[in-house]
């Protein structure tokens, strides 16, 4: 659950240069929570997808603790073991030490062995991306696509940029012509991996309610008189 937590490390907030020091740690905490939301969203989607998962890799130096992702070497080994099956598999893929591409993690790799398709899916919670970010995402997916095509020539590799909260791509802004061709709505992606888009969003909406109440209560504690004056002014 992605909830806002006021941490001690947020007390010295950079936002104090534009907003009162008493409330700037709250703004920093909200910002940190928004960043963490992306990882939490990935976990929630994976948890609610009925597609079988690739085995996750062990952490370096451990034979018990597993990472949240599957290293490419382990992924390749499992790909070979599922050849000539009709299974479907899903994982977060980690690729490191490959000359052709930078060290990278693909949020979701969905493999349909009956169709010989590998879908590379980058998950986004927003729908507006500037030129630099859009171009960078598109280029990285292209390099990863080429690498996987060279390693699995019998498979079609399909890159996707998933806008989870978007149901109509016409409302999105992705400032890269090539990248726009890769855009996929949240419901389309959820259907592909057998995940309830509605159920996941219902859980997320509960988080929004909890966080909204937290923010309002926190502000009320800091500025009780100011809020009273504002309310009285608006009632006139």
C-alpha positions as CSV (number, residue, x, y, z in Angstrom):
1,X,0.0,0.0,0.0
2,X,1.5,3.3,-1.1
3,X,0.9,5.7,1.9
4,X,2.6,8.9,2.8
5,X,5.0,8.6,5.6
6,X,6.7,11.7,7.2
7,X,10.3,10.6,7.7
8,X,13.0,12.4,9.8
9,X,15.2,12.7,6.7
10,X,12.5,14.9,5.1
11,X,12.7,17.5,7.9
12,X,15.3,19.5,6.0
13,X,13.3,19.9,2.8
14,X,14.4,21.7,-0.3
15,X,10.8,22.9,-0.7
16,X,11.3,25.3,2.1
17,X,12.5,27.9,-0.4
18,X,9.1,28.1,-2.0
19,X,6.7,27.1,0.8
20,X,6.5,27.5,4.6
21,X,9.1,25.5,6.4
22,X,6.5,23.9,8.7
23,X,4.8,22.2,5.7
24,X,7.7,21.7,3.3
25,X,8.6,18.2,4.8
26,X,5.1,17.1,3.9
27,X,5.6,18.1,0.3
28,X,8.9,16.2,0.2
29,X,7.2,13.1,1.7
30,X,4.4,13.4,-1.0
31,X,7.1,13.6,-3.7
32,X,8.9,10.5,-2.3
33,X,5.7,8.6,-2.1
34,X,4.9,9.4,-5.8
35,X,8.3,7.9,-6.7
36,X,7.6,4.8,-4.6
37,X,4.2,4.4,-6.1
38,X,5.7,3.1,-9.4
39,X,7.3,0.1,-7.7
40,X,4.2,-0.6,-5.6
41,X,2.0,-0.4,-8.8
42,X,4.2,-3.0,-10.4
43,X,3.9,-5.4,-7.5
44,X,0.1,-4.9,-7.3
45,X,-0.3,-5.7,-11.0
46,X,2.0,-8.7,-10.9
47,X,0.1,-10.0,-7.8
48,X,-3.3,-9.7,-9.6
49,X,-2.1,-11.2,-12.9
50,X,-3.1,-14.9,-13.2
51,X,-0.3,-15.5,-15.7
52,X,2.4,-17.9,-14.3
53,X,5.7,-16.2,-13.3
54,X,9.2,-16.8,-14.3
55,X,11.3,-17.8,-11.3
56,X,13.0,-14.8,-9.8
57,X,16.8,-14.8,-9.4
58,X,18.7,-15.1,-6.1
59,X,20.4,-12.1,-4.7
60,X,24.1,-12.0,-5.1
61,X,25.9,-14.3,-2.6
62,X,22.6,-15.8,-1.4
63,X,20.9,-19.1,-2.1
64,X,17.8,-18.2,-0.1
65,X,16.9,-14.5,-0.7
66,X,15.4,-13.7,-4.1
67,X,15.4,-10.5,-6.0
68,X,12.2,-8.9,-7.3
69,X,13.4,-9.5,-10.9
70,X,14.8,-12.3,-13.1
71,X,18.4,-11.9,-14.4
72,X,18.8,-12.4,-18.1
73,X,20.8,-15.6,-17.7
74,X,18.1,-17.2,-15.6
75,X,15.4,-15.9,-18.0
76,X,17.2,-17.5,-21.0
77,X,17.5,-20.8,-19.2
78,X,13.8,-20.8,-18.4
79,X,12.9,-19.7,-22.0
80,X,14.7,-22.9,-23.2
81,X,12.9,-25.1,-20.8
82,X,9.5,-23.8,-22.0
83,X,10.2,-24.3,-25.7
84,X,7.4,-26.3,-27.5
85,X,4.9,-25.5,-24.7
86,X,1.8,-23.3,-24.8
87,X,2.4,-21.7,-21.4
88,X,2.4,-18.0,-20.7
89,X,5.0,-16.4,-18.4
90,X,5.6,-13.0,-16.8
91,X,8.5,-11.4,-15.0
92,X,10.5,-8.2,-14.4
93,X,13.7,-8.7,-16.4
94,X,17.1,-7.4,-15.4
95,X,19.8,-7.2,-18.1
96,X,23.4,-6.3,-17.1
97,X,26.8,-6.6,-18.6
98,X,25.6,-6.5,-22.2
99,X,27.6,-4.4,-24.5
100,X,24.8,-3.5,-26.9
101,X,22.6,-1.9,-24.2
102,X,23.0,-0.2,-20.9
103,X,22.2,-2.1,-17.7
104,X,18.4,-2.1,-17.7
105,X,15.3,-3.5,-16.1
106,X,12.1,-4.0,-18.1
107,X,9.1,-3.6,-15.8
108,X,7.2,-6.5,-17.4
109,X,8.2,-9.1,-19.9
110,X,5.3,-11.2,-21.0
111,X,6.0,-14.3,-23.1
112,X,3.3,-16.2,-24.9
113,X,4.9,-19.5,-26.0
114,X,2.0,-20.6,-28.1
115,X,2.3,-17.5,-30.3
116,X,6.1,-17.2,-30.0
117,X,5.8,-13.6,-28.8
118,X,7.9,-11.7,-26.2
119,X,6.2,-8.4,-25.1
120,X,8.5,-5.8,-23.5
121,X,6.4,-3.6,-21.4
122,X,7.5,-0.4,-19.6
123,X,4.9,0.7,-17.1
124,X,4.0,4.4,-16.7
125,X,1.6,6.0,-14.1
126,X,1.5,9.3,-16.0
127,X,0.5,10.1,-19.5
128,X,2.5,13.3,-20.4
129,X,6.2,12.9,-21.3
130,X,8.6,15.6,-22.6
131,X,10.8,15.1,-25.7
132,X,13.9,14.0,-23.9
133,X,12.2,11.4,-21.6
134,X,10.0,10.0,-24.4
135,X,12.9,9.7,-26.8
136,X,15.1,8.0,-24.2
137,X,12.4,5.4,-23.3
138,X,11.8,4.6,-26.9
139,X,15.5,4.2,-27.7
140,X,16.2,1.9,-24.7
141,X,13.2,-0.3,-25.6
142,X,14.5,-0.5,-29.2
143,X,17.9,-1.6,-28.1
144,X,16.5,-4.2,-25.7
145,X,14.2,-5.4,-28.5
146,X,17.2,-5.9,-30.8
147,X,19.1,-7.7,-28.2
148,X,16.3,-10.2,-27.4
149,X,15.7,-10.8,-31.1
150,X,19.3,-11.8,-31.5
151,X,19.1,-14.2,-28.6
152,X,15.6,-15.6,-29.4
153,X,15.3,-15.6,-33.2
154,X,12.2,-17.8,-33.2
155,X,10.2,-15.2,-31.3
156,X,8.6,-11.9,-32.3
157,X,9.6,-9.2,-29.8
158,X,7.0,-6.5,-29.3
159,X,7.9,-3.4,-27.2
160,X,5.1,-1.5,-25.4
161,X,4.9,1.6,-23.3
162,X,2.0,1.1,-21.0
163,X,0.0,4.1,-19.6
164,X,-1.7,2.4,-16.8
165,X,-4.2,5.1,-15.9
166,X,-5.0,6.0,-19.5
167,X,-8.0,4.5,-21.2
168,X,-7.9,6.8,-24.3
169,X,-4.5,7.4,-25.9
170,X,-5.7,10.6,-27.5
171,X,-5.5,12.3,-24.1
172,X,-1.8,11.4,-23.7
173,X,1.2,13.5,-24.7
174,X,4.3,11.5,-25.7
175,X,6.7,13.7,-27.6
176,X,8.4,11.1,-29.8
177,X,6.8,10.0,-33.0
178,X,8.3,6.5,-32.9
179,X,7.4,6.1,-29.2
180,X,3.8,7.0,-29.8
181,X,3.4,3.8,-31.9
182,X,4.3,1.8,-28.8
183,X,1.7,3.3,-26.5
184,X,-0.8,0.9,-24.9
185,X,-3.6,1.7,-22.5
186,X,-3.8,0.2,-19.0
187,X,-6.9,-1.9,-19.8
188,X,-5.3,-3.4,-22.9
189,X,-2.2,-4.4,-21.0
190,X,-4.2,-5.8,-18.1
191,X,-6.3,-7.9,-20.5
192,X,-3.1,-9.3,-22.1
193,X,-1.7,-10.5,-18.8
194,X,-5.0,-11.6,-17.3
195,X,-5.2,-8.9,-14.6
196,X,-8.3,-7.0,-13.5
197,X,-7.6,-3.4,-14.2
198,X,-10.7,-2.4,-12.3
199,X,-9.7,-4.3,-9.1
200,X,-6.2,-2.9,-9.1
201,X,-7.5,0.6,-9.5
202,X,-10.1,0.1,-6.7
203,X,-7.2,-0.8,-4.3
204,X,-5.3,2.3,-5.5
205,X,-8.3,4.5,-4.9
206,X,-8.4,3.4,-1.3
207,X,-4.8,4.6,-1.0
208,X,-5.8,7.9,-2.4
209,X,-8.5,8.3,0.2
210,X,-6.1,7.4,3.0
211,X,-3.4,9.8,1.8
212,X,-5.8,12.7,1.2
213,X,-7.1,12.4,4.8
214,X,-3.5,12.2,6.1
215,X,-2.6,15.4,4.2
216,X,-5.7,17.3,5.4
217,X,-5.3,16.3,9.0
218,X,-1.6,17.2,9.0
219,X,-2.3,20.7,7.6
220,X,-5.1,21.2,10.0
221,X,-2.7,20.5,12.9
222,X,-0.1,22.9,11.7
223,X,-2.5,25.7,10.6
224,X,-5.7,25.5,12.7
225,X,-6.3,29.3,12.9
226,X,-5.4,29.9,9.3
227,X,-7.8,27.2,8.1
228,X,-10.5,28.6,10.3
229,X,-10.1,32.0,8.8
230,X,-10.1,30.7,5.3
231,X,-13.3,28.7,5.9
232,X,-15.0,31.7,7.5
233,X,-13.9,33.9,4.6
234,X,-15.3,31.4,2.0
235,X,-18.6,31.2,3.9
236,X,-19.3,34.9,3.5
